[in-house]
Structures are given as structure tokens and as C-alpha cells.
């Protein structure tokens, strides 16, 4: 395993999707893939809101990726998404995950397409700093390595995705997503950086590409980026019944935040965190 750059990006689970999504494994997305084109829903002419997307667009070459934060491993590269087509493919992977367990439904492709469009715009907003308490957001994609005698399209290149965000605790928030009632006693003043943290979400890997270290390497990249940003803690929410995801995070140094995790049913989520070295500054 080699690292192509000194800096790199990060990941975490879907927090914005409805509860029904949380019943699915965040680490697995069932996508049909062939040597030519994956069965992705390409926006039609009726979708005036979407930007011009070229679904025959070739994946970026290594020269075009020069300077991007990335991580090489096996036959793949984890890096920041650059093209709108990469953002769209990442959004489609997430739509596949959301609707995976009900793929038998009528008009399922229409539902997935609508879901992907909504996620595409939400992802673009997050990555331009236009959402909530997020100070900065990275969308990472795992892509197949470039081959000497063949160039793939973006749709056939992207096999995984993950979001990393640098956030600021909201007033009264003790852990991500948990707010206590304001105390009558004045809080002790702390440095501004003490109120910032890193958060991983929306980890998805195509079914055909599972068990090749894609999720863990995207996570390593996210950890590096969070460390470079000067963060001390990296958080992630994981479903209480998603044991494979919990094991992945534990192997990567995450621990359950016991005081913030009260799983009463399989649909609830655990909060996990990892301590970061913090020897870098952003």
C-alpha cells in the first residue's frame, strides 16, 4: 500500500436519510456492474435542474489528478471527487443503498433516480459549505486505477464513496446530534478549536467491489484529512444492528461513546469516535 500524497479525505454513515435507510448495511451497496456501462439512471431531458452531465465522460487520468488528496491501494485509488459526474455516481450509489431491500417494487428506478437527484444537490451544498454546522465537507470516491491501454468512463470507474465533514458543536450540543438543556451556570470559556470535530458519513461500496479494503482505505484517507485539519476527534454514527460496520470501525481505532449511545432497538444508532493525533494544523 502506497500513499500518493501527503494529505487525504474521510467517511461516515448516512444521517440525513429516513429511518428505513438505517436498516440497511451502510458498507454495502448492490449495484449492477458490467465491463461496459453500469445500470445507472441517467437524467433525461425533463430534468432541467441538473447540470449538463456527460455520462460518456472518461475518468480523470493520473496527470489530471495531480495535486489531489488521495490514497493508493490494490487496484483502486481513494481521492476527493472532482467532476459533477463523480458526485452524481456517488449519489446514485447512495440511492441504491437506500432502496436495496425493496428492489422488487414497481417504478423502483424512478424512486432511485429521484433519491439520487436529491442527494446530488444536497452533496453539492455540503461541499460548498452551505449546510448547517458544517464548516467544510469532503466527498471521497474510490475509483479503479487507470489502465495503460484502456480508459473507463466515470460511471464504470467509481466503486465507493464517503463523506467527511469538519463541524462545529451547536450551542448545548455535547456530542454530535445530542443537545443538553442550557445550564444556569456559565460555561467555562474554551478555545474555539475545542468546539470543532470531524464526522464521517454515507459510506457506500458497490457489491461487486466489497471485501477489497475499499471502505477501510476511504476511512484511512478521511482520518488523515481530519488530522491535517487539526481535529482531535473523529465521530461516526452506526446502526445498532450493523455488526460488520461496527467491526470495521473498531479495527480502525474507533470506540463506542457509551454515555451517548443508548440502543433500545435495532433501528437506533451508536455513536463511535476515534482520537486523532492532532500534530498537524490546517
ABEGO torsion letter per residue (X at the ends): XBBABABBBBBBBBAABBAAAAABBAABBBBBBBABBBBBBBBBAABAABBBBBAABBBBBAAAABGBBBBBBEABBBBBBABAAAAAAAAAAAAAAAAAAAAABBGAAAAAAAAAAAAAAAAAAAAAGABEABABBBBBBBBBBBBAABBBBAAAABABBBBBBBBBBBBGBABBGBBBBBBABBBBBBBAAAABBBBBBGBBBBAAABGAGAAAAAAAAAAAAAAAAGBABBBBBBBAABAAAAAAAAAAGBBBBAAABBBABAABBBBBBBBBAGABBX
